[in-house]
């Protein structure tokens, strides 16, 4: 590995602040990542062999991330709400059955007479209702729930976009941390070589002993940087695995692969029509579409609330029958024999005495009382009913008016949120463009600085080896070059990242 190629790697420390903001610095809000489940419930990366590219990491995260899954479940719930609102247009039909016992005096449900007995009774009924008119509440509810479902689908896409950007950010942090380890290791090896030369010069009496001590101090500093960068690799790797929802205990072989990235000076100066980028993003970004859908949903809620001003007309129907153990049925057994009735007459003295003749009553049919029959009573007591129910609202404590006003305010609030989402999107695009342009210019200046300091450092090394420069001044020249390379790398990755954000706003895939 050449010195220029390794010098540019040490800038990861300077880029840490940039990456800490994450790729969602250009977003309105960053969704909170849910707490990781127990390790036993996490997927394992053992089956996923080979190095991980950015696209592979994004695809895996989208398939296993819990935040995306929760948004999918929310959309499924809204789909069921939409289905239920459509089913509300159908008539309702219910069956009822009761069985009870009466003790003492009660009204016989069959004869409607008071009686004192212990009886068992059953009631069976089928009731149905059809909404004929309800102020268009049901249809507006369907339209509102349909808009809510579409908005929840856009929320899924927003969660996927946010997760993709988060994975790209953490992926880049791991790349820089790994390169930083290699860079610091290279510096340690070079320090060791320098110490070996310094010992020879000291033995020859060309330099004082303090020069060797300065070189050994620089070696200790670079060795500390190696340990620090290794810790950064472990933390960045752990954060990426947690974002992918992979158990770190089963991912010892997890590695990433990054293609060569072009330098900013290999591209023409960045020039974009920000208004065109905004128009493209506003027409495709899911958070904007979700906000617009919720405005339309709130408008339907206003129509639903106003529907309570209208009369309501329902069609009700019912079928019913009953059984009672007190019900009595009679069976005709034939004509009776002739019956004679005595005749009474009043005497002159006012007494009442039997007359010498009788009256003929004629023949009457005879009946036999039968025990109550269950199915017989059900057929005899069968009844039907149909009715129209009209409900006209007149005064209900201003509840309808209050609900309408609240719905209007909610619509206005959603309209403000939609406008705020557009404003945030425009500001994010402008900020990303400004950062990218500044980083491209900064990279060009940093490149010139690195070129100049490289010559200075080489000259210092020649003078140091010849005993014309002490160790402190040599280390200062070396660290100045390292700091310049750090600024150069920070500018490079700032430009690459912001450029990817701008491409993402234009609907281009997120890839390195």
C-alpha angles and dihedrals in degrees: 000000000000123000096247091050092051097040091063091056096064090070090084089095090058091046093053091088091052094050092044087067086055128207090289091074083098091051129084097238136354115231114236112252109234119244113273116256121236115297092250089061096050121100117251125236092207092098091049100077128178130041118318119236121202092255092050091050092049093049092049092048092050090053096047108026114118096213091059090046092053091052090050091052090049090054090049090051091051089050089057091048089053091049091051093050090053091049089054088076090067121087118261119236125184135177121214130190130176136179124193145160127228125205125193124352117001141139113273106234091213102046097022088224130129114251139162112230144105109260141166120224137187129197125194125185140166116202130187136182132191123192108226098174131359105162092277089289095137096050093045089049090055091051092048094049090047090056091047090053092051090049091052089052089055088050088059090054091048091051089050092050093048091048092049091053092046091052091049090051094049091042090056092048090055091048092053093045092053092048089048090057091052092046095050090045088054090051091052091051090049091048090052090052090048092051090051090054091044092055090053091050090047091051089051090051094240095124136028123254091251089070090061090048090053091052092049090050090053090050091053090050093051092047089054089051089054092055091045092050091048089055089050090053091053093048094045091047092049092049091051093048091050090050089051089046092237123146105246090210090067097041104072090131095051110135134166131218125206126185120227111283120217121239118248092244089062089070130066116259107288112259121170135166097236093194091055091048090050093049091051093047094045090054095047109028109106095217090060093047091046091052092051091048091053090052089055090045091053089050089056089051088059090054090049092052091048090052088074089070090069128081118258125225124195134179114216128188134175143182119201144170137166146199130210129183087218092062111115125205127189132209123208110239100180139273121322125230121271113285126210121203122205117241122220125204133189118239126218091262090055098256121134116229135171114269119236090244136056135222123243111232099187129224121310127192119253122227131199118214111231128201114261114275119211102211092034091059092045090057094043095047096047113136139180132202137181128179144165117228119202119189118189116189113222110155125357104161092281089288094138093048092048092049091051092051092048090050091051091051090049090052091052091049092053090048090054091049090052091051090047090052090053092047092050091048092052092048091048092052092048092048093048091050093048091049092048093049092047092048092050091052091043091052091054091051092044090051091056089047092051091051092052095044092047090061090045092051093049091051090048091051091053092049091045093052089050092051093248094115129047123231096254094056091044092053090048091055091047094049092047089058092047090051091050091050088049090055090048093052092045090053091048096053093041089057094045093049096046090045090054090050091053090048089050090054088053092056097258119142118263106245138135 
